[in-house]
Amino acid sequence: MASIACMQIGKAGITENFIKTLKNNFKYHENVKISVLKSGGHNKKIVRNYSEQLLEALGDRFTAKIIGFTICIKKWRKPQKRIKPL
């Protein structure tokens, strides 16, 4: 069963504690949905920047998909190739 954890990015943005919590969530879940709140920067460029920062911190085995102001991160068994969007 694929389980999904939910997190939120607020005005503090991405901190070391946020990344530790995110990595801890991936011990028990395959997918994590991260909602970007209005105080966290309700702008598409900021959301894309958050996504890139999270993927850098997590490593090769993770991919991200942005839907509106939500970042969906999936953990894979093998390293994945990343293609930068245009």
OpenMM code with the backbone's topology and positions (N, CA, C; nanometers):
from openmm import Vec3, app, unit

residues = "MET ALA SER ILE ALA CYS MET GLN ILE GLY LYS ALA GLY ILE THR GLU ASN PHE ILE LYS THR LEU LYS ASN ASN PHE LYS TYR HIS GLU ASN VAL LYS ILE SER VAL LEU LYS SER GLY GLY HIS ASN LYS LYS ILE VAL ARG ASN TYR SER GLU GLN LEU LEU GLU ALA LEU GLY ASP ARG PHE THR ALA LYS ILE ILE GLY PHE THR ILE CYS ILE LYS LYS TRP ARG LYS PRO GLN LYS ARG ILE LYS PRO LEU".split()
positions = [
    Vec3(0.0826, -0.1181, 0.0000),
    Vec3(0.0000, 0.0000, 0.0000),
    Vec3(0.0875, 0.1250, 0.0000),
    Vec3(0.0527, 0.2170, -0.0854),
    Vec3(0.1248, 0.3434, -0.0898),
    Vec3(0.0610, 0.4391, 0.0091),
    Vec3(0.1389, 0.4841, 0.1035),
    Vec3(0.0869, 0.5789, 0.2009),
    Vec3(0.1444, 0.7170, 0.1730),
    Vec3(0.0663, 0.8182, 0.2029),
    Vec3(0.1047, 0.9553, 0.1728),
    Vec3(0.1094, 1.0353, 0.3022),
    Vec3(0.2194, 1.1060, 0.3234),
    Vec3(0.2320, 1.1970, 0.4368),
    Vec3(0.2104, 1.3391, 0.3858),
    Vec3(0.1650, 1.4286, 0.4720),
    Vec3(0.1396, 1.5673, 0.4343),
    Vec3(0.2220, 1.6605, 0.5226),
    Vec3(0.2795, 1.7624, 0.4580),
    Vec3(0.3572, 1.8633, 0.5298),
    Vec3(0.3211, 2.0005, 0.4731),
    Vec3(0.3666, 2.1073, 0.5405),
    Vec3(0.3406, 2.2429, 0.4949),
    Vec3(0.4665, 2.3272, 0.5053),
    Vec3(0.4838, 2.4166, 0.4080),
    Vec3(0.5926, 2.5149, 0.4129),
    Vec3(0.5277, 2.6497, 0.4423),
    Vec3(0.5715, 2.7120, 0.5487),
    Vec3(0.5170, 2.8419, 0.5893),
    Vec3(0.6190, 2.9524, 0.5709),
    Vec3(0.6087, 3.0548, 0.6540),
    Vec3(0.6944, 3.1722, 0.6381),
    Vec3(0.8406, 3.1442, 0.6695),
    Vec3(0.8713, 3.0394, 0.7438),
    Vec3(1.0106, 3.0054, 0.7742),
    Vec3(1.0804, 2.9450, 0.6528),
    Vec3(1.0039, 2.8957, 0.5565),
    Vec3(1.0632, 2.8354, 0.4369),
    Vec3(1.1196, 2.6975, 0.4675),
    Vec3(1.2242, 2.6619, 0.3949),
    Vec3(1.2865, 2.5310, 0.4134),
    Vec3(1.4025, 2.5465, 0.5112),
    Vec3(1.3907, 2.4794, 0.6247),
    Vec3(1.4941, 2.4842, 0.7279),
    Vec3(1.5559, 2.3455, 0.7427),
    Vec3(1.6615, 2.3361, 0.8212),
    Vec3(1.7250, 2.2065, 0.8463),
    Vec3(1.6291, 2.1117, 0.9159),
    Vec3(1.5498, 2.1650, 1.0081),
    Vec3(1.4533, 2.0840, 1.0798),
    Vec3(1.3455, 2.0307, 0.9853),
    Vec3(1.3034, 2.1126, 0.8881),
    Vec3(1.2042, 2.0689, 0.7899),
    Vec3(1.2583, 1.9513, 0.7084),
    Vec3(1.3851, 1.9599, 0.6681),
    Vec3(1.4452, 1.8527, 0.5878),
    Vec3(1.4611, 1.7255, 0.6701),
    Vec3(1.4976, 1.7383, 0.7976),
    Vec3(1.5073, 1.6206, 0.8838),
    Vec3(1.3723, 1.5528, 0.8985),
    Vec3(1.2678, 1.6316, 0.9169),
    Vec3(1.1332, 1.5769, 0.9295),
    Vec3(1.0895, 1.5107, 0.7992),
    Vec3(1.1230, 1.5717, 0.6864),
    Vec3(1.0892, 1.5152, 0.5562),
    Vec3(1.1580, 1.3808, 0.5361),
    Vec3(1.2863, 1.3729, 0.5664),
    Vec3(1.3587, 1.2457, 0.5536),
    Vec3(1.3007, 1.1403, 0.6468),
    Vec3(1.2605, 1.1805, 0.7656),
    Vec3(1.2005, 1.0881, 0.8604),
    Vec3(1.0664, 1.0355, 0.8077),
    Vec3(0.9897, 1.1201, 0.7405),
    Vec3(0.8630, 1.0766, 0.6816),
    Vec3(0.8839, 0.9709, 0.5743),
    Vec3(0.9936, 0.9789, 0.5014),
    Vec3(1.0190, 0.8816, 0.3964),
    Vec3(1.0604, 0.7449, 0.4510),
    Vec3(1.0867, 0.7341, 0.5794),
    Vec3(1.1117, 0.6026, 0.6386),
    Vec3(0.9839, 0.5201, 0.6424),
    Vec3(0.8695, 0.5879, 0.6511),
    Vec3(0.7415, 0.5187, 0.6668),
    Vec3(0.6453, 0.5379, 0.5498),
    Vec3(0.6737, 0.6331, 0.4610),
    Vec3(0.5830, 0.6640, 0.3511),
    Vec3(0.6582, 0.6663, 0.2185),
    Vec3(0.5883, 0.6342, 0.1098),
    Vec3(0.6479, 0.6422, -0.0241),
    Vec3(0.6355, 0.7821, -0.0826),
    Vec3(0.5250, 0.8481, -0.0527),
    Vec3(0.4958, 0.9797, -0.1095),
    Vec3(0.4742, 1.0815, 0.0014),
    Vec3(0.5145, 1.2052, -0.0283),
    Vec3(0.4899, 1.3153, 0.0650),
    Vec3(0.4344, 1.4324, -0.0158),
    Vec3(0.3238, 1.4884, 0.0317),
    Vec3(0.2661, 1.6078, -0.0283),
    Vec3(0.3024, 1.7265, 0.0595),
    Vec3(0.3592, 1.8289, -0.0036),
    Vec3(0.4001, 1.9483, 0.0695),
    Vec3(0.3208, 2.0664, 0.0155),
    Vec3(0.2382, 2.1252, 0.0989),
    Vec3(0.1595, 2.2424, 0.0606),
    Vec3(0.2374, 2.3682, 0.0946),
    Vec3(0.2443, 2.4607, -0.0014),
    Vec3(0.3098, 2.5887, 0.0225),
    Vec3(0.2004, 2.6878, 0.0617),
    Vec3(0.2083, 2.7368, 0.1846),
    Vec3(0.1080, 2.8297, 0.2353),
    Vec3(0.1304, 2.9694, 0.1779),
    Vec3(0.0304, 3.0561, 0.1912),
    Vec3(0.0426, 3.1933, 0.1406),
    Vec3(0.1583, 3.2663, 0.2059),
    Vec3(0.1812, 3.2411, 0.3336),
    Vec3(0.2912, 3.3077, 0.4036),
    Vec3(0.4273, 3.2542, 0.3578),
    Vec3(0.4281, 3.1366, 0.2953),
    Vec3(0.5523, 3.0787, 0.2460),
    Vec3(0.5914, 3.1293, 0.1094),
    Vec3(0.5076, 3.2087, 0.0482),
    Vec3(0.5363, 3.2627, -0.0838),
    Vec3(0.4460, 3.1984, -0.1871),
    Vec3(0.3366, 3.2597, -0.2138),
    Vec3(0.2387, 3.2040, -0.3078),
    Vec3(0.2722, 3.2523, -0.4475),
    Vec3(0.3793, 3.1986, -0.5032),
    Vec3(0.4272, 3.2353, -0.6356),
    Vec3(0.4805, 3.1083, -0.7008),
    Vec3(0.4520, 3.0872, -0.8281),
    Vec3(0.4934, 2.9636, -0.8969),
    Vec3(0.6460, 2.9482, -0.8977),
    Vec3(0.7187, 3.0577, -0.9153),
    Vec3(0.8654, 3.0501, -0.9187),
    Vec3(0.9210, 3.0089, -0.7828),
    Vec3(0.8615, 3.0590, -0.6776),
    Vec3(0.9064, 3.0236, -0.5427),
    Vec3(0.8795, 2.8764, -0.5152),
    Vec3(0.7632, 2.8268, -0.5591),
    Vec3(0.7298, 2.6854, -0.5394),
    Vec3(0.8281, 2.5973, -0.6161),
    Vec3(0.8626, 2.6348, -0.7391),
    Vec3(0.9596, 2.5584, -0.8182),
    Vec3(1.0968, 2.5603, -0.7505),
    Vec3(1.1343, 2.6761, -0.6935),
    Vec3(1.2615, 2.6883, -0.6230),
    Vec3(1.2637, 2.5975, -0.4997),
    Vec3(1.1531, 2.5939, -0.4246),
    Vec3(1.1434, 2.5041, -0.3090),
    Vec3(1.1602, 2.3589, -0.3534),
    Vec3(1.0973, 2.3232, -0.4639),
    Vec3(1.1049, 2.1862, -0.5144),
    Vec3(1.2497, 2.1478, -0.5472),
    Vec3(1.3208, 2.2373, -0.6149),
    Vec3(1.4604, 2.2108, -0.6500),
    Vec3(1.5477, 2.1990, -0.5254),
    Vec3(1.5248, 2.2840, -0.4263),
    Vec3(1.6019, 2.2779, -0.3018),
    Vec3(1.5789, 2.1458, -0.2296),
    Vec3(1.4541, 2.1009, -0.2263),
    Vec3(1.4228, 1.9752, -0.1581),
    Vec3(1.4862, 1.8565, -0.2294),
    Vec3(1.4819, 1.8544, -0.3615),
    Vec3(1.5412, 1.7434, -0.4357),
    Vec3(1.6932, 1.7399, -0.4189),
    Vec3(1.7563, 1.8561, -0.4117),
    Vec3(1.9008, 1.8609, -0.3854),
    Vec3(1.9329, 1.8027, -0.2486),
    Vec3(1.8519, 1.8347, -0.1501),
    Vec3(1.8762, 1.7880, -0.0137),
    Vec3(1.8488, 1.6385, 0.0015),
    Vec3(1.7526, 1.5860, -0.0746),
    Vec3(1.7132, 1.4460, -0.0587),
    Vec3(1.8027, 1.3497, -0.1362),
    Vec3(1.8395, 1.3831, -0.2596),
    Vec3(1.9274, 1.2956, -0.3357),
    Vec3(1.8641, 1.2428, -0.4640),
    Vec3(1.9294, 1.1395, -0.5223),
    Vec3(1.8941, 1.0885, -0.6551),
    Vec3(1.7664, 1.0056, -0.6582),
    Vec3(1.7283, 0.9476, -0.5486),
    Vec3(1.6182, 0.8515, -0.5475),
    Vec3(1.4807, 0.9172, -0.5357),
    Vec3(1.4744, 1.0483, -0.5507),
    Vec3(1.3488, 1.1199, -0.5317),
    Vec3(1.3150, 1.2019, -0.6555),
    Vec3(1.1856, 1.2100, -0.6867),
    Vec3(1.1370, 1.2970, -0.7931),
    Vec3(1.0240, 1.3826, -0.7377),
    Vec3(1.0010, 1.4963, -0.8027),
    Vec3(0.8973, 1.5879, -0.7563),
    Vec3(0.8067, 1.6273, -0.8714),
    Vec3(0.6823, 1.6526, -0.8377),
    Vec3(0.5833, 1.7011, -0.9326),
    Vec3(0.5101, 1.8165, -0.8643),
    Vec3(0.4939, 1.9261, -0.9371),
    Vec3(0.4276, 2.0437, -0.8810),
    Vec3(0.2868, 2.0515, -0.9377),
    Vec3(0.1889, 2.0553, -0.8491),
    Vec3(0.0489, 2.0694, -0.8870),
    Vec3(-0.0055, 2.1900, -0.8102),
    Vec3(-0.0227, 2.3006, -0.8805),
    Vec3(-0.0678, 2.4235, -0.8151),
    Vec3(0.0367, 2.4728, -0.7177),
    Vec3(0.0010, 2.4797, -0.5909),
    Vec3(0.0952, 2.5207, -0.4870),
    Vec3(0.1290, 2.4031, -0.3954),
    Vec3(0.1236, 2.2831, -0.4531),
    Vec3(0.1565, 2.1612, -0.3800),
    Vec3(0.2708, 2.0901, -0.4503),
    Vec3(0.3687, 2.0464, -0.3732),
    Vec3(0.4819, 1.9695, -0.4257),
    Vec3(0.4625, 1.8247, -0.3823),
    Vec3(0.4555, 1.7351, -0.4786),
    Vec3(0.4412, 1.5921, -0.4499),
    Vec3(0.5771, 1.5270, -0.4730),
    Vec3(0.6338, 1.4666, -0.3695),
    Vec3(0.7655, 1.4034, -0.3798),
    Vec3(0.7482, 1.2534, -0.3636),
    Vec3(0.8111, 1.1794, -0.4551),
    Vec3(0.8022, 1.0336, -0.4543),
    Vec3(0.9410, 0.9746, -0.4354),
    Vec3(0.9483, 0.8686, -0.3572),
    Vec3(1.0739, 0.7979, -0.3328),
    Vec3(1.0765, 0.6731, -0.4216),
    Vec3(1.1877, 0.6521, -0.4920),
    Vec3(1.2059, 0.5373, -0.5796),
    Vec3(1.3119, 0.4447, -0.5210),
    Vec3(1.3127, 0.3211, -0.5670),
    Vec3(1.4140, 0.2264, -0.5197),
    Vec3(1.5500, 0.2526, -0.5816),
    Vec3(1.5504, 0.2934, -0.7088),
    Vec3(1.6755, 0.3194, -0.7802),
    Vec3(1.6873, 0.4686, -0.8102),
    Vec3(1.8108, 0.5172, -0.8290),
    Vec3(1.8284, 0.6583, -0.8654),
    Vec3(1.7572, 0.6912, -0.9962),
    Vec3(1.7010, 0.8110, -1.0041),
    Vec3(1.6244, 0.8552, -1.1200),
    Vec3(1.6985, 0.9671, -1.1920),
    Vec3(1.6780, 0.9725, -1.3249),
    Vec3(1.7309, 1.0835, -1.4040),
    Vec3(1.6342, 1.1995, -1.3914),
    Vec3(1.6889, 1.3171, -1.3718),
    Vec3(1.6043, 1.4364, -1.3600),
    Vec3(1.6153, 1.5184, -1.4867),
    Vec3(1.5009, 1.5583, -1.5374),
    Vec3(1.4968, 1.6449, -1.6549),
    Vec3(1.4435, 1.7790, -1.6087),
    Vec3(1.5179, 1.8857, -1.6372),
    Vec3(1.4739, 2.0184, -1.5956),
    Vec3(1.3625, 2.0649, -1.6880),
    Vec3(1.2533, 2.1168, -1.6329),
    Vec3(1.1454, 2.1690, -1.7169),
    Vec3(1.1881, 2.2957, -1.7882),
    Vec3(1.1259, 2.3210, -1.9026),
    Vec3(1.1591, 2.4423, -1.9804),
    Vec3(1.1028, 2.5664, -1.9171),
] * unit.nanometer
topology = app.Topology()
chain = topology.addChain("A")
for resn in residues:
    res = topology.addResidue(resn, chain)
    for name in ("N", "CA", "C"):
        topology.addAtom(name, app.Element.getBySymbol(name[0]), res)
